[in-house]
Amino acid sequence: MQGLMMDHPLTIQHLFGRAEKYHRDKTILTVSKKGQETATYGEWADRTRRLGGALDTLGISAEGRVGTFGWNTARHLELYFAAPCTGRVLHTLNIRLFPEQLTYIVNHAADEIVFTDRSCCPSSGLCSRRSAPSATSSSWTTAGTPRSRPAASPCTTTRNSSPLPSR
């Protein structure tokens, strides 16, 4: 029996496609201490696709966990869609937790990489590991040790072999 509510599954890929197709010129507004930043959903979709490709380039496994630790901004929205739209698991970390709690959660989840808003770095303990230029913005940093995967098998799943140190 055909359901009466929807004729397609409600997935994040579907939401992404609708935002890009029907709201391409609508504005996303981020307000911070630096002021207001605006972007259109079209620009957001382009950046989100590039970020998905950057996750591949960084060697994040096809079903890997991607942590995010930051404020509710357009950059976070890009991560919110890029990870799951590429088959990965998005793992949002609570900015109100203590460093010891964050370390435990990241290790337990086996996050392969954590994207961290630089304004959260001093109190989080997440930026004490490797920092690399961000794929999306100079206001984000990455912490983690991305594993490279063989070119012949692009869907190889790897686990976090060197988790964040416990305190």
Buried (B, 14 or more C-beta within 10 A) or exposed (E): EEEEEEEEEEEEEEEBEEBBEEBEEEEBEBEEEEEEBEBBBBBBBBBBBEBBEBBBEBBBBBBBBBBBBBEEBBBBBBBBBBBBBBBBBBBBBEBEBEBEEBBBBBBEBBBBBBBBBBBBBEEBBBBEBEBEEBBBBEBBBBBBBBBEBEEEEEEBEBEBEEBBEEE
